[in-house]
Amino acid sequence: MTYQPFAWARFIGGAVLATGLATPAMAETLLMNNWLPPTHSLVTQVFEPWAEEVARATGGDVTIRMTDSSLGAPPRQFDLAVDGIADLTFGVTGYTPGRFHLPAIAELPQVGSQGEALSVALWQVYTEMFEDVGEFRDVKLLGLFTNGTGVIMSTDSTGPIASIDDYQGRKFRVGGGVVQDINLALGGVNVAAPAGEVYEILEQGVADGVLLPTDAYKSFSLTGVIDNATTVPGGFYTSAWFLVMNRDKWDRLSEQNQQAIMSVSGEAFARLAGRAQDEGDQAGLAQMNEDDVEIIEASPAFVSAIQERVAPIEQDWIKTADELGVDGAEALAKFRAITGSIEGAQ
C-alpha cells in the first residue's frame, strides 16, 4: 500500500458519509483521516456505518467526511488526532511500539478467538481497569476493537504447519504488536512488509507464510500463493485498534451531541466492528475452502507447545500492567471471562 502525502479531503462519493440526512446550517462536520483503500471492509462495514449512526444520533448536528488519501502514514494516526490535523483517526496500537501497553491484553494468545468477543472485552476491561492510567489522555477515545484471531498461513513449497517443529526457522510476514514477539518465541523469523505487499513477498519466496486472520485471505487476494492454513483453538493472536477524536474538537461539541455520539460509540462501536471482523473472517474462510486451501486445526500437542513458549509474553504483559498500577492478573482473568462468555453464547 502506498501512503500519499497531504491531499485535500473530499467527501466519499461527493457526499458526507451520513447519506440521506439534511445538514443544518450550523452543523459540525468532522474530518476523519482514512489510510485504507475506500473499498476496504473496515471502511465500508465499520466506519461508514458508524458515521451514519453518529449523524442519526445527533439529528444531523454532527456529520463525518473522510479523506480520499491519508494525511499521514499508519503509525502517525494517533498524533494526527492529538495535533488536530484530523478531527478523527483510527489506527493499530501496535504500530507505535512503546506508546500503548494495556490494549495489548487483547493481542495475547489464548484470550479469545472471535472479533466481537475480543472487542467487547477490550472495551469493558479498558473502562473498568485501564482508563485511569491515561494512555489516551491526549485525545477523546471513542472506541477500541480487534480483528478476529490470526491463523498460520503457508505456501505450497512450505507445506502445512502442523507442529512446533514445522514452525522452526520459517519466515512469516507479521504486522505490528505482540505478534512479532509470538512469532519469534515459536521459532519463526519476522518479515516486515506492508500489508499491501503480502502477495508479492509470498509469490517471490521472500516469506514462507503470513500470520493474519482469514479475512485477509480474501481482502488481500491471496488465492494462488497460500495453500495451507493452521487454526489455533482458543485464539492465536490479534491486533488492537483505536478510534479517537481531537480533544479540543470534542470539548467544543455540546454535551447533548457528546452523549449522542457516545451512545453509538464505546461498546456499541466495539460490537459493530467486532461483528464485521467475524463476518469478514467467515467470508475469507469460505474463499479458502473454495480455493481448496488445506485447513487444519492445531493438535493439542501443538497448542500445548505454543502455550509453553508464549507464557513469558503473557507474564511480561502482567508485569507491565502491574507497574502501571493495574492488577494485570485480575485484568487478564476478567478479559478471558468476558470473551469466554460471549463466545460460549454464540
N, C-alpha and C positions, 0 to 999 in steps of 0.2 A: 504494500500500500504506500503510495507517495503522499506525503503530507505537504500541502501547498502553503506558501507564506500568506500573509494577511490578504484577504479578499473581502470585498463588501458583501455583507449579508443580504440575502433576499428571502422572500417568502418561498417556502417549498410549494411548487405548483402555482406560484404567483399569489398565494393567499396565506393567511395565518393558519397554523395547524388546526385551530378550532374552527373548522369549516362550518358554514351554515349558521353562524351566530353573528348578529349585528354588533359592530364595535361602537360603543358610545363615544362621544366626542372627547370625554375626559378619561377614557380607558387607559390602563397601563399596559404597554406592550413590552414584554421581556425578551431579550435576545439570548437564545440558547446556542452554545457552540456545539457543532457536530463534527467529529473527526472520523466518523464511519461513512461508508457508502450510503446514499439515501435509500437504497433498497435493502439494507441490512435489516435482519429481523428485529434487532433491538430498536431500530428507528421506527419501523412500521408497526411492530407489535407491542412496543413498550412506551417509547417516548411520545409518539404521536397520539396514541390513545390517552396517555396521561395528560398531555396538553389539552386535549379536548375536554377531559374531566375537570381540569382547572378552570377552563372558560365557563363550563356549565355551573360549577360550584360557586363561582364568583359572579354569576349572572352577566357575564361578558365584561366585567370590570377589568379582568386580567386576562390577556391573551399572550401566546408564546409564538415566536417565529424562530426559525432555525437557520444557521448559516449554511451556505451551499458548499463552502470549503472551510477547513479548520483555521482558527486564529492561532493555533499552536499545536505542537506535537502532543501525543497522548500523555507523556509524563508531565506536561505543563498544565494540564486541565485544572487542577486544584488552584494553582496560582492565578490562572485567568479569572477565576471567580473571586479570589482574595483581592486582586488588584482592580476589579471592576471592568476588565477588558470585555468580559461577557457577563451577563446577569446570571446565567445558569450554565453549569457544566456538569459533565459526568465523566467518570474515569475508573481505572483499576487501582486499588490501593497499593498493590504490589509493584506498580510501575515506578514508584518513588521509594526505593529502599531506605529504611531508617526513619521514615516520616510517620507511618501508621503502624502501630504494633498490635493493638487489640483486635481489629477486624480480622486478623489472620487466624483467629479461632475457627472461622468457617472454612479455611483452606487446609486444615489438618486432616490427615487420613482418618477414616473410620468414625466420622462425626455425622454422617448422613449422606444420602446419595441423590436426593431429588431437589431441584431448584426451589420449589415453593417452600418446602420444609426448611431448607438451609437459609433461605432469605428471611422467612418469618422468625426463625430462631435468632438470626443475626440481629435483626431489629429489636426484638424483645430483650435479648441479653444486653444489647447496647444501651437501651433506655433504662434498664434496671440496674446495670452494674458498671457500664463504661462511660456514660455521658459526663460525669463529673471530672474525669481525667482531662477532658478538654482537647482531645486530638482534632476536633473540628471546630474549635472555639472561634477561629478567624472567619467562619462562614456560617450560614444557616444550613444545617443538614436537613435535607428533605427526604432522603431515602437511602437505604442500603439494600443490596441484593447480591445474589451469587448466580453463577452458572450452575448447571447440573454437574454431577460428578464426571471427572475425566476418565478416559479409558486409554489403554495402551494399544496404539495402532502401529502396525509394522508393514513393511513392504514384502513382496513375494520373495525376494532374494534373502531377506532376513528370516522369514518364517514366523510362525506364531510364538508369542512369548508365554510359555506355559509354566515356567518355573523361575525361581530366583537365579538359577544357573543360566537360563536363556537370556536373562537381563544383563549379565555381566559384560561390560565393555561396549554395549550398544549405544549408539549416538541418537539421542532423541531431541527433536526441536521442542523447547519448552518456553512458556511465557514468563512473566514476572511473578514474584511472590514465592510462597513456600514450596511450590512445585519444583523449583530449582534445587532446593535442599533435599526434597524427597527423591528426585532422580539420582542425585549423587549418592545418597545413603543406600540406594538399592543397587549401586554399582554401575549406573548409567553415566554417559557423558553428555553434558549440556551443549546444545547447539542453539545459538542465539540468532534469530531471524524474524523479521516482521511477519505477522500472520498472513499477509497477502502473498508471501513468497514461499509458503509451505509446499505447494505443489512442485515448484521448481527445484527446491532442495531435495525433495524426495525423488523426483524424476532423475536428477543428476547424481544421486547417490551420496550427497553431502551428509544426509541423515539416514539412519536405518528405520526411523519411525517418528511418531509425534505423539505427545500426550495432550489430548483435547477431549471435550465432550463430544458425543456422537452428533450433535447439532452441526459441528464444524465440518463433518464429512460432506454434508450437502452444501453448506454455505460457502465452503472453500473449494468445492468441486474436486474432491479427491478421488473420484472414480478413475481407476486405471493405475493409481500409484499406491493405494492402500489395499492389501489383500487379506490382512488378518487384524483382529481386534480382541483384546482381552478385557473383560469387565471385572471389577473388583467388588464383591459383596461388601456392603457397609460403607462404601464410598472410598475413592482413591485420593482425590484432591479436587479443589475447585478454585475459583477466583472471586474475590470480594470486590464489589463495585460501590461507588458513591454517587449520589445526586445532590448537588449543593447549589446555593444561591449566594450572591454577594450580600454581605451583612448589611451594608448601608441601604442597598436597594430593598431588602426585606423590611428593614426598620421604617422605611418611608411608606410602606403599604398600610392601609387601615387595619385595625385589629380585626374587623369583620372579614376582610379579604385574607388576612393571615390565617384565621381559623378555617375559612373555606378551603384554602389551599392545603392545609394540613389534614383536612377531612378526607382528601383523596391521595395524600402522601403517607409517609411513615409506613405503618404496617399494611395499609391498603395498597400502597405502591409496591411493597415487598411481595405481596401476593400476586399482583398483576405481573410484575417482572418475573417472579419465580415460575408462575404457570406458563408464561411464554417460553421460558427456557426449557421447561419439561416438554412442551408441545414440539419445540424445535428438536429436542433430543429424540423424540419418537419419530419425527419425520426423517431425521438422519439415519436412525436405526432401520427404518423401512427401506430407505435407499440403499443401505449397505446390504440388506437381505436381497434386494432386487439385483444388486451387482454381484451377488454370490461371494461376498466377503465372508471369510471363515470367522465366526464369532464364538469365542469360548469364555467360560466363566472360570476365574482363578480358583484353583483347588484349595481345600482347607490348608494343605501344607504350604502352598504359595502365599495365601493370606497370612498365615502364621509367620512366615519369613518376613513379609512386608511389615507386619506389626512389630516384630522384634527389631528390625533395622531402623524404623522411623520413631521408635519410642523416645530417643533422645530429643527429637524435634519437638514432640509434644511437651516434654519436660522443660525444654528451653522456653517455650511459649508460656507455660505456667510460671516459670521463674521471672520472666519479663513482666507478666501481669502483676505478680506479687510486688515487684519493685515499683510499679506504677500505682500501688495502693489498692489493687483489685485482688480478691481471692481467686487465683487462677484455677485451682482445682474445682472450686464451687461453680465458677462460671462455666467450665468445660462440662461438668456434670449436668448443669442446667441446660446447656446447649444441646447435649445429646438426648436429654429427656424430651425436649421440645420437638426435635427432629424425629425422634422415635415415635412420639405420639401422633404427629401429623402423618408420617409415612405409614404408620400402622392403621390409620383410619381410612386410607385410600385403597 
